[in-house]
Amino acid sequence: MSKRRGSRHWRRVPSVRVGEAPGTLRVDESWPKPKIRVMAWSAEKLVEADVSDPAGLSDFLGQWPVVWVNVDGLGDAAMLQGLGDLFKLHPLALEDVVNVPQRPKLELYDRNSCLVLSRMVRESDGLGSEQLSLFIGDGVVLTFQERSGDCFDPIRARIRAQGSRLRQLGADYLAYALMDAVIDAYYPVIETFGERLEAMETAILARPTRDAIRHIHRARRDLLVLRRALWPQRDVLNALIRDEMPQIAPETRVYLRDCYDHLVQIMDLIETDRELVSGLLDAYMSSVSNRMNDVMKVLTIIATIFIPLGFIAGLYGMNFSPENSPYNMPELRWRFGYEYALGLMAAIAAVMLGVFWRLGWLGGGTRIVGPPDEEDADPSADRNAKEP
């Protein structure tokens, strides 16, 4: 694995070499080792088991109406090849499983092999997504995950429940349930993300800080991760609904349409959040600009007040001797000359502050921009003026 500089998300580089034969499996030994978990059931009975070798799956295949084989981890090429040989997977399909990340897509290889690549959202080590490879066969669903931990616990609970629809229907309905769980897992993430954006908006409007811009860019990046994970998945579901596939029964397409509706809703929420993030960036820039304008206004007012004060101080600092001429600074020999100069400065500053307040530049008073409009004038004044 390699990590992108400046990013919180781990990015796995596809193991492909120039000129290499298609279908070659090349895995990173640092990836988690595969763990095989099997659930096989009929309407009356359920069996769960952990299998250490692909050969152990022969006891389940063909013996149960529906068999779900889940593989957590992609760090053993020999075991993955053994699974591919057992289920007669196309070499290119198995190559797509180990070359992560892949764009969500749908691949049909034959009547017994249908590959669906999806992206599962994860929040354990920061918002990111994980590739889910799903094969749909005759009474078999085979799933590959990059590592342990998923959003399928509710599906497993429904399978264990006697009389549930999952126990009554076939493998295609199980595949739908798994894809629906992957999509529904985005709802709490989007809800948490919306609350996070509301908190950011409140903080930015109250007091924008330098950390705000970092949080905004992080939110934009997280939304981009979600959008890239979900946008191609819409085409996958659309193909499953519209195309004739032997692996998908017509009755299951009705449920796939509901799954498609959920996906469209999530996409709308993501687009709304993206617009909100753009608005937050504009709000941050406006808040910073307004604060800068307030600071500049205060500094300008202070400088403007000190301009006449500096003139007076400079005038009386020219040191013209009154002994040479009675017109040379007569106030220098006056008993109250110092008090007079300070009082003059204070009076000028007070007058200027009053004018600024009257203009509304200090946050109070009434802004005077010209004569009042006719509609703002008091009509009773005109009527009283006309009366004798």
N, C-alpha and C positions, 0 to 999 in steps of 0.2 A: 504494500500500500504506500501511497505517497500523499502528502498533505500539501494543499495549495497554500502558498505564502499569503498571510493576511486573512485566512478564512478559517471559520470554525468547523467546517464540514470536511470530513474525510472523502477524498475522491480516489477511487480505484481506477487505475489505468488498464484498459483492455489488453489482455495478454496476446498480442498479435505481432508476428514478425513478418517482415517483407518477404514475399515469395514462399511463405509457408503453405503447406497443403491445407485445403479447406477441411474443416471438421477436426482439426488438431486441438486437443485439450491442453491448455497451459494454465496452471493455477499457481497462486502464490502460497507457499508453504506456511506463511504466517497467518493465513486465513483460518477461521475456526474449522475444526474437523467435522465431517458430516455425522449427524445423528439421525437415525431413521426411526420414525414413529408410525405405527400402523393402527388404523381404526377400520374394522370390517364389521358389517352389520346386515341384518335383515329386519323385517318388520317386528320379529319376535325376539331377536338375540343380537348382542353386541360383544365384540372382542376388541381389546386394546393390547398392544404389545410394543416393546422397544426391540428393534432388530439391529444387530451389530454387523451383519453381512447381507448383501443383496440376495444371496442364495436362500436366506431364510424367508424371503417373501413368497417363495413358491407354495408355501403351505396356505397362503391366503388367496392368491390369484385363482380365479375360476371356482372358488369354493363358496363365495359370498356374492350376493347381488350387487353390493357396492363396497369398494375398497378404497380407502384414502391413505395414501403413502405420503408423509410429509418429511422432507429432508432439511435439516437445519445445519448450514455450513457448507462451504464449497472448497475446503482445503485439502481434498484427497482425490487426485485425478483417477486413480485406479478404482476407487469405490464408485465414482460417478460414471466411469466407463462400464463398470459392472451393472449399474442400474440401467444405463442406456441399452446394453445388450439384452437384459432381461425384459425390458418393455419395448424392445425393438424401436428405439428412438432414432430418428434421422441424425447423422453426425453433425449436420449444420445446426439442428435444433439444440443438441447438447453443447455445441460451441457457443451458441447464444446464451445458454444458461450460465456459463463460467465467465464470459466476457461482459463484465459489469462496469459501468452502468449502461444499460440498453434503453433505447426509446421504447415506450409502450407500443406494442404491435401485436398483430394476429398473423400466425403462419399455419397454413394447412399443408401437410405433407402426404397423408393418405387417409383412408377412411378410418383408421384407428389411431391417428395421431394429430392432435390439434394443439398448438402451442399459443398461449396467451401470456404476454409479458406485461406486468403492471408495476406500479410504484406504490409501496406502502410508506405512509408517513411515520416518522419517529421523532420523539422529543427527549429521549434519554440523555443524549450528549449534544443537545442543541437541535434546532429544527432541521430535519433532513429527510431523505427518503431512501428506501431500500427496495431492491428489485425482487419481485415475486414472479417466478416462472411456473406456469400452471399448464399441465398436459391433461387433456380430456380424452379418454379412451373408452372402450366398451366395458362399462361397469367399473372403471378405474379412474381415479383422479390422483395425479402425481404432482406435488408442489415442491419447489426448491426455494429456500430462503438463504440470504447471505449469512445470517447468524440466528441464534435462538431468540425467542421473544417475538410475539406477533399480536394481532388483534382478533385471533380466531377462538379465543376462549368461550365467547358466547355461542359460537357454532358448535364447539365440542359439547357444551352443556345441552344444546338442543338435540344433538345426536344421542346423548345418553338418556334423554327423556323418552320414555316409552310412549308410542303413539304420535310422535311429532311428525310433521310433514317430511322432514329430512329422512326419517326412517321408512317412509312410504314410497318416496320417489327415487329416481335414478341418479346416476353420476352427474348428468348435466345439471340437475337442480343443485347438487352439492357445489359444482363449479360456480353456478350463479350465486349461491349463498356466500361463497368465499369472496367473489368479486364485490358483492354488495357490502360485505363487512369491511373490505379495504376502502371502499368509497365512503361509507358511513363513518369510518374512523377519522375522516377529515373534519366532520362537524364540530366535535369538541375543540379541535385545534383552531378552527376558524373562530369559534366563539371566544376562546381565550385570547386569540389575537385581536379580536374586536375590542375586548375589555382593555387590552394593553394599549391600543390606539387611543381609546377614550381617555385613559390616564395620561398618556403623552400629550394629548390636546389640552387637557386641563393644566398640566405643568407648563406647557409652552405659553399659553395665554396668561398664566399667572406670573411666571418669571422664566424667560428663556435662558438657558445656560449652554455652555459649550458641549456638555454631554448630550444635549437634545439632538444636535445634528448627527451625532454618532448613532443614537437610537433610531433616528429616522432612516438613515442609510441601512442599518441592520434590518429594520422592518421591510424596506424595499427589497433587500436581498432575500429575506425569508419568503416574501410573497412571490418572488421570481422562482424560488425553489418549488413552491406549491403549484404555480402555474405550469412550469415545465413538466411536473409530474402528472398533472391532470389533463392538460390540453390534448395530448395525443391519445389518451385513454378514451376520449369521447369517440374518436374514429374506430377504436377497437370495439366498443359496445355497439356502435352503429352497424359495423360489419356483422357482428354476431346476431343482430336483430334482423337485418335485411337479407343476408346471404343464406342460401340453402346449404346447410351443413349436416352431415349424418350424425355428428356428435351432439347436436342440439335438437331436442324435440320441439315441435311447434308449441306445445303447452308451456315450455320454459321461456319462450321468447316474450310472453306476456310479462313475466317477472323481470326479464332483462330490460323491457321498456321502462318499468318502474325504477330500475337501477340507473338507467340513462337519465331519467328525470332528476334523480338525486344528484347526479354528476353535474347536470346543467345548473341546478340551484347552487351548488358549491362554487362553480365557475362564476356565477353572478356575484356571489358574496366576495370572492377573491377580487374581481374587477372593481367592486365597490370599495373594498379596502385599499386597493391600489390608488383609486382616486382620492381617498381620504388621506393616504400618505403623501400624495402630491400636494394636497391642501395643507397638510401639516408643515411641509417644507416651505410653502408660501407664507403660512402664518408665522413660522419662525423667522423668516427673512423680514417680514413686515414688523414683527415685534422688535427685532434687533434694530431695524431702521428707525422705528418710532423712539426707542430708547436713545439711540444716537442723536436723533433730532432734539429730544428733550435735553440731553446733555449739552449739545451745541447751543440750544436756545439759552440755557442758564449761563453758559460761558459767554455768550454774546451779550447778554444783558449785563453781566458783571463788567465786561470790557467796555460796554457803552457807558455805563455809569462812571467808570474811572477815567474816561476820556476828558470830560470837563474838570474833574478833580485833578487829574494830572496837569491840565493846562493851568489851573490856579496855582498848584504847587510849583510848577515851572516858572510861572510869572513872578511869584514872590521869591524865587530862588535865583533871580538874575543879579542880585546884589548891586543895584544902582544906589549910590550913596545919596541920601537926602541932604547932605551938607553942601554938595556942589550945586544943587538946584532944588527949589521947593517942590518941583514936580516929580522928583525921583523918589518914588516909593515913600510918600509921607506916612503911610501906615506903619512903617518900620519903627518910627519914634512914638507911635500912638500907644497908650497904655494898654488898650484892649485890641491891639492889632492881631495878636495870635488867636484870641478868641473869635475875632471877627472872621479870620480866614477859615478856621474850623467850622464856624457856624454857616458861612457861605457854602462850604463844601457839603455840609449836612443838609442844608436847605435844597441845594441842587439835586442831591441824591434822592431826597424824599419826594421832590416834585417829579423826577423821572420815574421812580417806583410807582407813584400814583398814576402817572400817565400809562405806564406799562400794565398796571392792574386794570385800569379803565378799558384798555384795548383788549383785555383778556389774555395777555401773554403770560401772566403769572398764575393762570388757573382760576381766576375769578373775574368779577366785573362783567361788563357788557361790551361785546366787540362792536366798535363803531366803524362802519365801513361807508357811511353815507347817510343821506336823509331817509327817514322811514318810508316804507311803501305806503301807498294809499290804503291798501287793505289792512295794514297794521295800525293806521291812525285811529284815534278815538273818535267815533262818529258823534258822540255827545258833545265833544268840544266844538265841532263845526256848527251843530244845531244851537248851542248856547251862544256862539258868536253872532249868529244871524238874528237872534231874538233881541228886541230892544230892551 
